[in-house]
Amino acid sequence: MVDHSAALPTDIETLHALIKAERSAMTSVLAERDQLAARNAKLEHLIAEIRRAYFGRKSERINDDQLALALEDLEAAIAKDEAKDEKVDPQLRTVRAQKRRASRKLSFDHLPHEEVVIEPESKSCPCCGGALHVIGEDTSRRLDKIPAKVRVIITRRPKYACRKCTDGVVQAPAPPRLIEGGLPTEALVADVVVSKHADHLPLYRQAQILARHGVHIERSTLAQWVGAAAAELEPLYKHLLSELKRSPKLFADETRCPVLDPGRGKTKSGFLWAIARDDRPWGGTEPPAVAYRYAPGRGKEHAVALLEGFSGVLQVDGYAGYNELTRVGRAGGAVTLAFCWSHLRRKFYEIYVGGNAPIATEALVRIGKLYAIEAEIRGGAPEVRRAERQARSKPIVTALKPWFEESLVKISKSSPLAEHIRYGLNHWEGLVLFLDDGRIEIDSNTVERSMRPLALTRKNALFAGHDMGAENWAIAASFIETCKLNFVDPLPWMTNVLTKLVNLWPASRIVELMPWEYARIKTTDPNSGSPS
C-alpha cells in the first residue's frame, strides 16, 4: 500500500476515492493472506503425513502406496484452490500459464500428432474488404488421449468355385485363434492380462469397465482367457527360467501369495519365489530379466527346485532356506550366497527412529559410507569396482566387525539391537563377498524392486483363487516385469507374442520372442513389431 500521509488531499471526493482504493487493496491483501494460510495448512498436513510414514510409531506408519494416495489428494486440493484463484484473476492465470510453458520439458515426438487449424471467421480485410494473406501463426501443443474403445472385427472368407467344374471350391483357411470358437482377439486377451498384472486391475473391475461399453462378459470368462494366455506363454516361460539359470550371478527373494483354500473356506499361505538378473551396474551385457515361480510353501525344498541347474553367486536377504544350495556335492555345484547390506541397515534404522540410539546411529553412518562409495562406482567394470572397494570400502568393513563385537558386550543380550548385531555377525561371510567381486552388488534391492508390483496386485486382488491361478500369475508377471526392465511396453509385446504363438511360431526361434529381443528389433526396425 502507498503511504499518502505526507500529502493528503483536501478535496472530499478525492479523499473518498483514496479511501475506497485503500479498502480495495486491503481486501485483496486479506484474501491473499487467507489463500496462503489455507495452502500452508494443506502443506503442513502433507509434511505431517510424510513424517508419520517414515518416523511414526510402527503401528501408525503408512506404506508408500498409502502415502502416494494421501499426496495425490492433497495436491488435487491445492490445485483446486489455484484453479479457483485463476478464474477470478486473469492476470494470475496468465502468469501461471507462462510458468507452465517454461517448465515443460517433455518430448512427445514419438507420439502421433494431429493438427487442428483454427481460421478466423472472415479472411477479408475489415478496412477495404481485400483478401488477407498469412504472415505468421501461433502454435501450441496439448496432450490428448483417446479412451479405449471396444470394437467388433468381422472376418469374411469368400468361397470361390469354377463355373465349368462341379467341384474344386477354393477358400482361404481360417486363421488360428487363441480362444477357438471364442469372442476375443489376441489383442483383447493381451489387454486383459496386462491390465490385471501390470495395472493391477482385478478381473471383476475389468468386467465392470467392459459393461460400461455395453459389453457384458462374466469375470469367469475373462479368467478363462487369462488361463489360455498363460498356457500359450508357458514354453516361453520355461525358456526364460533356463536363460536366467545359466547366468553366473542371480538375485533371489520370495513373497507371500495367499491362495483360496475352498475346503476350509479361507486362504492358505503360498509363496511367489523370484530369481532376477541385472548386470547393468557392472557393465554386463546380458539383458535384465526376472522370473517368478509359485510354490505352496517357503521351505528349502522350494528354493532347491527353483534354482535346480544354477551354479554361481546368489544374492539373497539372509533367509535360511537358501542354505541348502551351498551343500557340497549338490548337483551342478554348490552355490555361493552373498547377503544384503540393505536388510542389515534397515534393522538398525528401526532402532534409530525410536530415538536415543547412539550405537544404531553409528552403524547407519558407517554403512552409509559404503553406499556412498557404491553410488560413485555404479556402472563401472568389475575390476574397477573391485579395486575401489578394496581401497575404500574394505577398511570401513574391516573396522565394523570388531566394533559390532565390542558393542554387543555393552548392551542387553535380549535387546532388539543385540539381535540385529548378531544377525550381521552371523551373516558376515556373505556380507563381505562384494569386496572381492565387482559383479556382486552391495544389496539385493534389484529383486526386491521386482517384488513390489506383486504386492500391488495382491493388495487389489486379495488372493489367488487356486494354486493353478497363482502359477498363471507367476507366468504373466514374469514377462510383464521383464518387459519393464527392458523398457518395453508390455501390451504390444504381449499382443505380438500371443499372435505369433497361436500361428505356430517355431520352437527353434523362441528366443526371438523374448522381451529384450523385441526391444532390439524395434530399435533397429520400428515397423517390425506387428504380428506376422
N, C-alpha and C positions, 0 to 999 in steps of 0.2 A: 504494500500500500504506500501511496505517496504522502509525505508529510507536508500538509498545507498550513500548518500552524503559523509559519513565519509571515505569510501574506494572505490572510483570509479576505475574501471579497466582502464588500458591504451591501451588494445588491441581494435582495431577498430571493429572487428567482435563481440567481447563480448559486446561492447557498443551498437552496433546496436541491438543485441538480447535483451539487457536490455531495450532499448527504446521501442522496439516492445511489450515486456511484460508489460511495464508501460502503453502504449497506450491501450492494450487489457484490462487491469484491469480498466483503466479509462472508457472505453466504457461500460464495464459491470456495473460499478457503476452508470453511467449516465442512462443506460437502466433501472436499478433497481429503480433509482430516478423517472424516468418518469412513471414507473408502479405504484409506491407508490402514486405519485401525482394524477394519474388517479383514483386509488382506493379511495384516500381521497376525491376527488371531488364527486364521487358517494356516499360515506358515508355522506358527508356534505349535499348532496341533500336529502338523506334519512332522516337525522335528521331534515332538514327543513320541509319535508312532515309531520313528526310526530308533530313538533311544530305547524304547521298550522292546523293539525287535532284537536289538543287539546287546543291551546291557541290563534288561529287566530280570526279575527272578525267572527261573526256568519255567515255572508254571504259567507265567504271563507272556513269555516270548512268543512271537508270531513268526511263521516261516516266510521265506522270500515271496511266495505266491500271495500270501495274505497281505504282506507289506505292499506289494505291487498293486493289489486291488485298492488298498487304502490310499495310496498315492494317486491312482487314477481318479478316484472320486474327488479328492481334494483339488487336483489340477483342473478337473472339469468344473468344479465350483468356482475356482478363481477365474477361469476362462469365461464363465457365465457372467460374472460381475464386470469383467473387462469389456465383454460384448455390449452389455447394457450401457456402460460409460461411452462407448464409441457411438452408440445410436443417438445420444443426446449431445455429443460434442464432435462435430465434423472435423475440426482441426486435429483433435486427438486421434481420430480414425485415420487421417492422412499420415500423421507422424508414425503411427504403429504400422501402417501398411508399408511405408518406406523401410522401416526396420526389418519387417518380414522379408521383403525382397532382398535387402542387403545381406541377410543372414542365410539365405537359401543357397546351399552349395551342392544339392543333389543333382545328379545327372540322370536323365531319362532317355538317353539316346537309344537304349536297347529296346524301348517300348514302341509299339505302333503309334503313329501320330495322325491326327485327323484335324484338318484346318477348317475353321469357320470364318468366313469373311462377312463382316457387318458393313453394309453400304449405307450411305446417307439416304434419306427419303427421296431426295432430288439431286441430280447431278448437273443441274442448270445453275448458272450464276445468279444469286439473288439480286444483283445490281442490273446487269444487262441482259440476262437470260441466255448467255452463251454457254457452250459446253465446258464443263470443268475437266481438268486432267490431273492425274495423280502426281503429287510432288513428294510423297513420303508416306509412311504409315507407322502406327504404334502396334507393337506385337506383345502379347502376353501368353504365358503358358500356365495351364492349370492341370492338375492331376484328376482324372476321371476313372470310374470303374463301372463296368457293365455287369450287373448282377448275374449270377449263374442262372442259366435257363435250361429247362428240360425240353427235349425235342424228340420227335419220332423219326427214325430213319427207315424209309421203305426201300427194300432191295427187290428189284424186279429181275427175273431171269427168263427172258423170252425163249420160246421153243421154235426151232426152225425145221421145216421139212421140205422135201423136194416135190414139186408138182408132178414130176414124171414117175417117181418111185413110190412104192407103197409103204416103205419103211425107211429107216435111217434118220430119225428125229435127232437134231443136234441141240444141245442146251449146255450152257456153262455150268460147271459143278457149283454146288452151294458152298460158300466159304465156311471154314470151320468156325465154331463158336466156343467160347469158354463155358457158357451155360447152354448146352444143347437143348433146343426147344424152349429156352427161357427168353425173357424180355431184354436183359441188359447187354449193351455193347461192352467191349473190354474197357473202354474209356470210363464208362459208368462204374464198373466194378472197381477199377483203379481209384476212382474218386471216393468211393465208399471206404476202401481200405486206407487210403491216405488220410481221409477225414477222421477216421477212427484212431489211427495210431500216430499221425503227425500233428493233427489239430485237436486230438483228444476229445472228439465228439462221439459219445456212445451211440449205438445204433438206434435206440429209441428216439434220440434227438434228431438224428438224420431222417428217420421216418416222419417226424413232425415237420421238418423242413420241406420234404417232398410233398407232404399233404398240403402245404400252402400253395403249391403249384397245381393242386388238383390231382396229384398222383398218389394214390393210397396203396402203399406197399407195406406189408407186415414186417415187423422187426425180424421175425424168424426167417423171412425170405432174404433180407439183407445179410443175415448171418450165414445163410447157405452160400451166398455169393462170396463172402469173405473166406469161407472154408474152401471153396473151389479155387480161389486165387492162391491160397496157401498151398494147396495140393500141386498146382501148376508151378509154383516157385520152389518147391521142395528140392528138386535136383540142383537148382542154382544155390540154394541154402547149404546143401551138403558140400558143394564146391567152395563156398565161402569159408566154411569151417575148416576144410582141409587146407585152403590157402593160408589161413591165419596160423594154423598149427605147424606149418613148415617154416615160420618165422623164427629167428634166433632169440627174440625177446618179445614178451607179451605182458599185458596187464590183465588182471582178473578181479572180479568182485561178484557179489550176489546181493539180491534184494528180495524182500518178502513179496509173495504173489498169492493173495487169498483166492481160494478156489471153492466154489459152491460144492457142498457135500450133501446131496439130496437125501441120503439115507438118514442123516442126523438133523436135517433141517437147519444147518448152519454152515459156516465156511471152515475149511481146513487150511493149514499153512503150507503152501507150496513156495517154491523159490525160483526166480529167474536168475540164472547164472550168466555172466558175461565174460568174454575174452575180447581184448581190444589191441589194436596195433596203431601206433602213431610215431613214426620215425622222424618227423619233421624237426623236432627240437635239436637233433644232432645231424641234420642234413641227409638223412637216409632217403633212398629213392623209392622204397616200397610204398604203395598208396595206403592211406589210413583206412581202417575198417573196424567194425565191431560186430560181433555175433552173439546172440542170446540163446540160451537153451533152458527149457523148463525142466524142473525136477521136483518130485513130491516132497523133498526134504532138503536139509542143509548138511547132511553127513558127508564125511570124507569120501565115501564111495562115489558121490555125485561129482566131486572135483576130479577124481581119478577118471571117471567116464568122460567128462567134458574134455579133458586135456590128454586123452589117450593119443599117443603118437607124437606128442610135443616133447622136445628136449631143448632146454636153453634157460634163459633167465625169465622168471615170472615175478612181476611186481604186484604185491598184494598189501592188504591192510593189517596183516598180522594174525588173521583168523587161523586157528589151529588146524582146521580141516584141510588146509593145503600142505601140511607137513608130510602127509603120506606120499606126496610127489617127490620128496627128497630121498626116499628109501633107496639104499644101494641095491642093485640088482633089478630095479624097475625096468620093464621092457622099454627099450628106446633110450635108456639112460636116465639118471637122476636129474631132477630139475633144481636149479639154484633159486632160492627165494630172496628177493630184495624187498625190504619193507618201506613203509611210508612215513616220512617225517611230518607230513601234514596231520596224520592221526595223532602223533605224539604231541605236536604243537597244540592241537585242538583240546587235548586233555588239560594242558596247563592253562589254556585260555579260560576254560570253565572255572578254574580256581581263581584266576586273575580278576575276572569280572565281579567276583564276590567282595573284592577289596581287601586291603591289608594282607597281601600275599607276596612278600619280597622274593621268596625262592621261585615261585611261579613266574613272577615278573622278570627275574634274571634269566630264567630258562627261555622265556619268549624272546628276550633281547638277543641271547646267543644264537638261538635257532633263526631269528630274523636276519642275522648277518649272513647265514648260509643262503637264505632265499635271495638276499640282495646280490650275492655273487652269481647265483643261478640266473637271475634276470639279465645280468650282463653277458653271460656266455651262451644264452639260449640261441640256437640256430648254428652254433659253431660245429666244426668237425669233431668227431670223438676224441682224437688225440689232443686237440686244443682244449676241449673241456676237461679232459683228464689232467693235463698239465696245470691248468688254472686251479682245479680243485686240490691237487697235490700241494701247490704253493700257497693257496689262500684259505681253502676250506679245511684241509686236514689239521692244521694247528688248532682251529676252533673246536673241531670234533674231538681231537686228542685230549684237549683240556676239559671237555664237557663230561667225559665219563668219570674221572676221579672226583669232579665237583658233584656229580649226581651221588656218588658213593658217600662223600662227606656229608652232603645234605640229608641223606637218608638216615644217618645216625642221629641227627638233631631233631627229628620230628617223630610223632607217634607212628608206630608201625601199622596201625589200623586206619590211619587217616587216608582220605582220597588222594592227597598229594603223594604220600608214600606209595600208594598203589600205582600211580602214574609214573613215578620214577622207576619202580620195579619193572613196569611194562617196557620202558626204554632200555633198561639194562638187560632184560631177558631177550629182547629182540636186537641187541646191539650188533651182532654179526651181520644181520641182514640190513640194518640201517646204514652201516658204513660202506656197503658194497659200491655205492655210487662214486666213491672217491677213486676207485681203481678202474672204473669202466665208464668211458664217456658216453656210452649208449644208454646207460641207466639214468632215469630221472630221479629227482630227489623225493618225489611222492607219486602216489597212484591216482592223482586227480584226473588224469586222462580218462580212465574208465569210470570214475565217479561222475564226471560230467555226462557221460553216456547213460547213466542210471536215472538222471533227473526226468527225462521225458517219460520213462516208465512210471515214475511216481505220479506224474500228472495224469496219465491215462488211468492208473489205478485209483486215483482220487476221484475221477469223474465216473468211472465205471464201477467202482467199489470192489468188484471181484470178477474173476473169470468164471464162466458158467460151468466149465468142465475141464478136466486135465487136457483133453484134446484142444479145447479152446485156448488154453494157456500156451500150448505148443504152437498153435496158429499165430498167437500174439508174438511169440518169440521169432517166428519166421518173418512176419511182416515188419516188426520193429527193427530187425537186423538190417534189412535193406533200406528202410527209411532213414535210420541213423547213419548208415554208411553213405547214403546219398548226401546227407548234410555235411559229413566230414569231407566230402569231395566237392562241395559247393555245387551239387546237382539238385535241381528241383525234383522232388520225389514223384510228383504227379505225372509229368510227361515221361519220366523214366519207367514208372510202373505201367503206364498205358502202352508204351513202346514194347516193353519186355513181354507183357501178357499177350499182346497181339502176335509177337514173333513165336512165342512158345506154343500157342494154340495152332499156329501154322507150321508146326513140326520143325522148329529150328534144330539143326543137327547138334547132337551132344558133343561132337568134336570141336565145335565153335562156341561152347558155352561161356568161355572166358570173355568173349566179345560182349556179353550181356551185362558184365559186372559194372557197377556204377562208375568206377574210375575210368573204364574203357569208354563208357558213354560220354563222360566229360571230355576225354581226349579227342574222340571222334567229332563231338560237337564243336570243339575249339578249332579243329582243322577244316571241318566241313559243316557249317551251320545248318545246311539243309538235309543232313544225313539222319536226323533224329526221327523222321517219320517212319512209322511201321512199314516193314517190307518183308 
